[in-house]
Amino acid sequence: MNDQQFRQLLQYFGLSWRGYRKVRKGIKKRICRHMYQLGCRDVSTYLLKLDKNDDARLQCEQNMAVSISRFFRDRKLWETLKKEILPELIEKHREKIAVWSVGCACGEEVYSVKILWDRLINFLTNVPELEITATDMNPEYLQRAKAAIYPSSSLKEVPNHFRLIYFREKKGGKHYEVKTSLKKGIRWYTHHLRSDPPEAQFHLIFLRNNLLTYYQDEFKRSAFEKVMNCLAAGGFLIIGCHENLPFESQDLLSFSSLPYVFNKLA
């Protein structure tokens, strides 16, 4: 599959060449395997097959998903969460703090939040309940997230003392499993941003390195608006450190020194 053919496929799903350019090699391999399974020798035949077969189209879109992640990705963000954002939310919400990880992939971001939360509540009394909703369009990623077993490369930014406390080394030392205590209080389910969002208001939403990187502008704007409607007044939105909002919003104010963290006006 050459780049021109790959661009055809991106256009079909409303995806961005700019977002996929650097990660296209592995994606192309998955797509070529799927084409072979369906008996398609060229992209034109493949797209016709996708038009007629909902399951094939869904499988193709799942094959297009990018799941590059690791624990505590972007150290500055996690320091800001620990020192500023989570303490403010704890102060404001005494009963429950609701978090949504949009496009959670294999769960590294979700468990990073759980670790940070566990460290914080060790020094506090009467803390609110933490309720995390974690969604992704790919059910295979969610199964991996629930299993919570990761290669050692995913833990390269995890401090050694965190690794000892919150992970169990698997035989051979090449993989680690998140300890059972961190798996509680997480709702995992399949969700595509083309669909209606969860019927809930969240105090903290992670929308990192997914929608705003890999989709074209028209869909990006409509899906972002849906996400914004789920962010509670006074809540926080976090996007990727190299991403930008799809449109200016008077309801969102930059927070702290990080240009990718926003606070919704109360």
PLY file of the C-alpha trace (Angstrom):
ply
format ascii 1.0
element vertex 266
property float x
property float y
property float z
element edge 265
property int vertex1
property int vertex2
end_header
0.00 0.00 0.00
1.50 3.31 -1.07
0.90 6.68 0.56
-1.64 7.78 -2.02
-3.76 4.70 -1.32
-3.37 5.23 2.41
-4.57 8.82 2.00
-7.70 7.46 0.29
-8.41 5.39 3.36
-7.80 8.32 5.70
-10.19 10.46 3.67
-12.84 7.74 3.84
-12.82 7.88 7.65
-12.23 11.62 7.97
-8.75 11.11 9.39
-5.76 13.45 9.13
-2.64 12.71 7.08
-0.68 15.09 9.29
-1.58 13.03 12.36
-0.86 9.66 10.76
2.24 10.54 8.75
4.77 9.39 11.36
2.86 6.29 12.51
1.58 5.04 9.16
4.00 2.14 8.71
2.47 -0.12 11.37
-1.08 0.95 10.47
-0.50 0.04 6.82
0.60 -3.47 7.81
-2.60 -4.02 9.81
-4.74 -2.72 6.95
-2.97 -4.93 4.39
-3.63 -7.99 6.57
-7.30 -7.03 6.79
-7.49 -6.53 3.01
-6.00 -10.00 2.52
-8.52 -11.54 4.92
-11.37 -9.95 2.94
-9.90 -11.01 -0.41
-9.31 -7.42 -1.58
-6.34 -6.83 -3.88
-6.64 -3.05 -4.10
-7.90 -0.15 -2.00
-10.83 0.65 -4.31
-12.24 -2.87 -3.88
-11.55 -2.65 -0.16
-13.50 0.60 0.21
-16.45 -0.91 -1.66
-16.36 -3.85 0.74
-16.32 -1.47 3.72
-19.34 0.37 2.30
-21.35 -2.85 2.22
-20.14 -4.51 5.42
-20.54 -2.71 8.76
-18.42 -5.26 10.64
-15.58 -4.93 8.14
-15.74 -1.15 8.33
-15.62 -1.23 12.13
-12.68 -3.65 12.08
-10.83 -1.40 9.64
-11.39 1.67 11.79
-10.18 -0.22 14.85
-7.08 -1.22 12.88
-6.49 2.47 12.22
-6.43 3.28 15.94
-3.12 4.44 17.40
-2.34 3.15 20.89
1.10 4.61 21.60
1.21 5.41 25.31
3.06 4.87 28.57
2.62 5.55 32.27
3.07 9.17 33.40
3.61 10.42 29.87
4.61 14.11 30.11
6.10 14.54 33.57
5.13 18.23 33.87
1.46 17.39 33.48
1.49 14.84 36.28
3.28 17.25 38.60
0.58 19.84 37.88
-2.15 17.28 38.54
-0.56 16.31 41.84
0.18 19.81 43.13
-2.66 21.90 41.69
-5.53 20.22 39.86
-6.40 17.25 42.08
-6.04 19.22 45.36
-8.40 21.88 43.97
-10.95 19.27 42.92
-10.74 17.56 46.30
-11.36 20.88 48.01
-14.42 21.64 45.86
-16.06 18.22 45.64
-16.45 16.39 48.92
-18.49 13.41 47.74
-17.24 12.32 44.32
-14.78 13.34 41.61
-15.70 12.04 38.16
-12.95 11.54 35.56
-13.27 10.60 31.89
-10.33 9.23 29.92
-11.36 9.61 26.26
-9.63 7.17 23.94
-7.95 5.44 26.86
-6.22 2.83 24.65
-4.65 0.17 26.88
-5.16 2.04 30.14
-1.76 3.49 31.03
-3.20 6.97 31.56
-6.04 5.64 33.72
-3.77 3.70 36.05
-1.41 6.68 36.26
-4.34 8.70 37.63
-5.12 5.94 40.12
-1.52 5.86 41.36
-1.40 9.62 41.76
-4.73 9.58 43.59
-3.56 6.87 45.97
-0.45 8.89 46.83
-2.55 11.99 47.55
-5.20 10.42 49.75
-2.57 8.91 52.03
-2.09 12.43 53.42
-5.75 13.47 53.60
-8.89 12.66 55.56
-12.50 12.61 54.34
-11.51 12.37 50.70
-14.18 12.09 47.98
-14.72 8.95 45.95
-12.81 8.79 42.66
-14.90 7.44 39.78
-13.15 6.93 36.44
-14.88 6.30 33.12
-12.45 4.96 30.52
-13.59 4.62 26.91
-12.05 3.51 23.65
-13.41 2.46 20.27
-11.28 -0.70 20.23
-12.53 -3.52 22.52
-9.18 -5.32 22.22
-7.45 -2.36 23.84
-10.00 -2.38 26.66
-9.38 -6.07 27.29
-5.67 -5.34 27.62
-6.46 -2.45 29.96
-8.54 -4.70 32.20
-5.82 -7.35 32.23
-3.39 -4.54 33.20
-0.21 -6.30 32.08
2.36 -4.05 30.41
5.82 -4.36 28.86
8.64 -2.82 30.88
9.02 -0.11 28.20
5.62 1.30 29.22
6.95 1.88 32.74
10.12 3.77 31.85
8.79 7.00 33.42
7.42 5.29 36.54
9.58 6.10 39.60
11.21 3.00 41.08
9.36 3.25 44.39
6.03 3.45 42.52
7.01 0.37 40.55
7.63 -1.54 43.75
4.38 -0.44 45.39
1.90 -0.59 42.50
3.20 -3.24 40.10
3.92 -6.92 40.27
6.81 -8.15 38.14
5.86 -11.04 35.88
8.15 -13.98 35.29
11.22 -12.91 33.35
10.94 -9.24 34.27
9.83 -8.12 30.81
6.24 -7.41 31.86
4.54 -5.92 34.89
0.98 -6.26 36.19
-0.86 -3.45 37.94
-1.80 -4.52 41.45
-5.45 -5.41 42.09
-6.14 -2.48 44.41
-5.75 -0.02 41.50
-8.28 -1.82 39.31
-11.26 -0.82 41.44
-13.52 2.12 40.65
-12.97 2.10 36.87
-15.77 1.73 34.31
-14.36 0.49 31.00
-16.55 0.49 27.92
-16.44 0.70 24.15
-17.32 4.12 22.77
-16.68 5.99 19.53
-16.64 9.76 19.42
-19.11 9.57 16.54
-21.62 8.29 19.10
-23.36 10.18 21.88
-21.07 10.80 24.86
-21.66 9.35 28.34
-24.64 10.85 30.14
-22.60 12.36 32.92
-20.79 15.48 34.02
-17.07 15.08 34.62
-14.77 17.18 36.76
-11.67 16.11 34.84
-11.45 15.00 31.21
-8.35 13.63 29.49
-8.54 14.13 25.71
-4.91 13.54 24.87
-3.27 12.51 21.59
-6.40 11.16 19.95
-9.24 13.25 18.51
-7.23 16.45 18.12
-4.31 14.70 16.40
-5.81 12.06 14.13
-9.09 13.49 12.82
-9.91 16.10 10.21
-11.21 19.50 11.27
-14.94 19.09 10.65
-15.32 15.96 12.76
-12.81 17.27 15.27
-14.99 20.31 15.99
-18.27 18.40 16.32
-16.81 15.68 18.55
-14.99 18.22 20.70
-18.24 20.06 21.32
-19.79 16.81 22.59
-16.89 16.32 24.98
-17.15 19.91 26.19
-20.81 19.38 27.04
-19.71 16.63 29.44
-17.24 18.86 31.29
-18.75 20.26 34.47
-18.47 23.95 35.25
-15.20 24.49 37.10
-13.84 21.24 35.65
-10.53 20.65 33.91
-9.76 19.58 30.34
-6.37 18.16 29.40
-5.26 17.73 25.79
-1.95 16.54 24.33
1.08 18.76 24.86
1.46 19.29 21.08
-2.26 19.69 20.37
-4.48 22.73 19.96
-8.17 23.31 20.58
-10.23 23.01 17.37
-11.88 26.37 18.05
-11.68 29.18 20.57
-14.01 28.80 23.52
-14.84 31.60 25.92
-15.75 28.95 28.49
-12.21 27.58 28.67
-9.36 29.36 30.39
-5.71 28.31 30.32
-4.64 26.87 33.65
-1.19 27.16 35.27
1.85 27.37 33.01
0.82 24.46 30.78
-0.83 25.59 27.53
-2.68 22.29 27.14
-4.56 22.36 30.47
-7.84 24.26 30.61
-10.36 25.19 33.29
-14.05 25.57 32.38
-15.69 28.69 33.77
-18.09 28.07 36.62
0 1
1 2
2 3
3 4
4 5
5 6
6 7
7 8
8 9
9 10
10 11
11 12
12 13
13 14
14 15
15 16
16 17
17 18
18 19
19 20
20 21
21 22
22 23
23 24
24 25
25 26
26 27
27 28
28 29
29 30
30 31
31 32
32 33
33 34
34 35
35 36
36 37
37 38
38 39
39 40
40 41
41 42
42 43
43 44
44 45
45 46
46 47
47 48
48 49
49 50
50 51
51 52
52 53
53 54
54 55
55 56
56 57
57 58
58 59
59 60
60 61
61 62
62 63
63 64
64 65
65 66
66 67
67 68
68 69
69 70
70 71
71 72
72 73
73 74
74 75
75 76
76 77
77 78
78 79
79 80
80 81
81 82
82 83
83 84
84 85
85 86
86 87
87 88
88 89
89 90
90 91
91 92
92 93
93 94
94 95
95 96
96 97
97 98
98 99
99 100
100 101
101 102
102 103
103 104
104 105
105 106
106 107
107 108
108 109
109 110
110 111
111 112
112 113
113 114
114 115
115 116
116 117
117 118
118 119
119 120
120 121
121 122
122 123
123 124
124 125
125 126
126 127
127 128
128 129
129 130
130 131
131 132
132 133
133 134
134 135
135 136
136 137
137 138
138 139
139 140
140 141
141 142
142 143
143 144
144 145
145 146
146 147
147 148
148 149
149 150
150 151
151 152
152 153
153 154
154 155
155 156
156 157
157 158
158 159
159 160
160 161
161 162
162 163
163 164
164 165
165 166
166 167
167 168
168 169
169 170
170 171
171 172
172 173
173 174
174 175
175 176
176 177
177 178
178 179
179 180
180 181
181 182
182 183
183 184
184 185
185 186
186 187
187 188
188 189
189 190
190 191
191 192
192 193
193 194
194 195
195 196
196 197
197 198
198 199
199 200
200 201
201 202
202 203
203 204
204 205
205 206
206 207
207 208
208 209
209 210
210 211
211 212
212 213
213 214
214 215
215 216
216 217
217 218
218 219
219 220
220 221
221 222
222 223
223 224
224 225
225 226
226 227
227 228
228 229
229 230
230 231
231 232
232 233
233 234
234 235
235 236
236 237
237 238
238 239
239 240
240 241
241 242
242 243
243 244
244 245
245 246
246 247
247 248
248 249
249 250
250 251
251 252
252 253
253 254
254 255
255 256
256 257
257 258
258 259
259 260
260 261
261 262
262 263
263 264
264 265
